[in-house]
């Protein structure tokens, strides 16, 4: 099993300690990149499909763990359960 597959399986577990960097890596695997903006809310765009994910909040506390609700939102948007 590749590192990418392991990371996706970890995301599907919706762990309390999933980092922002890990979420950005998963989104990048699906062709999304972060659009510049201000504040904590982030937008991710897939230029080839034109799809956009909005409303993900980058944590600003020292732990940098993403809230589980945002992980669920990313899983639902990417429809990851169908892939695995």
N, C-alpha and C positions, 0 to 999 in steps of 0.2 A: 504494500500500500504506500502510495507517495505521500510526501509531506502535505501537498495540497488536499488530497483526500482526507487525511487525518484532521486537517484544520477545519474542513467542512463538516466532518462528523462531530468534531468538538463544538462547532457552532450550533449544530442541530440539538445538542444536549442542553442548550441555553444555560451555560454555566454563569455563575455570579462573578467569575474572575476573567471574563473574556475582555481583552484589551482593545482599545481603539485601533491600534496598529494592526491587530489581527483582523478586525472587521474590514479595515481598508484593504488589506491583502486579499480577503475573500471577494470583496467587490471588484477589485482589479482583475481577479481570475475570470470574472464575467464581463470584462470590458468596461467597467465603470471607473471614472477618475473624478477626484474631488474638484469642484468648481470653486474658485476663490470667492470669498464673501466675508462679511463681518459678523461678529457675534459667535455664539456657540452652535447655532443651527447650520448644518452642512447640506450641500446639494451634491449629488453624484450623477454624472451624465455618461451615457454610453453613446459616443459619437456615431458609431456605425448603425445603431438602431434608432437613435433619437430618444430613447427612454431616459427618464429622470427619476431618481429617488430623492425625495425631499423629507425634511422633518427629522432627520437623524441628528441627535445632539452630541457633540463632542464633549466628553467629561472634562471638567476643569478642576477636579480635585486631584490630589497627589497620586492616588492609586491608578487613575486613568482606566477604570473598568467601565464598560458600557452597561447601561441599565438593561435589564432583561426584556423590557417592553420594546426597546429599539432593536434588540437582537431578533425578537419574534417578528417585528415589522420587516426586517431585512430578509429573513427566511421566507416569509409570506410573499414578499415582492419578487424575490428571485425564484420562487416556486421550487425550492431545493428538495423538498420531500419527493418530488417526482423524479429527480435526477438520481437519487440514491436508493 
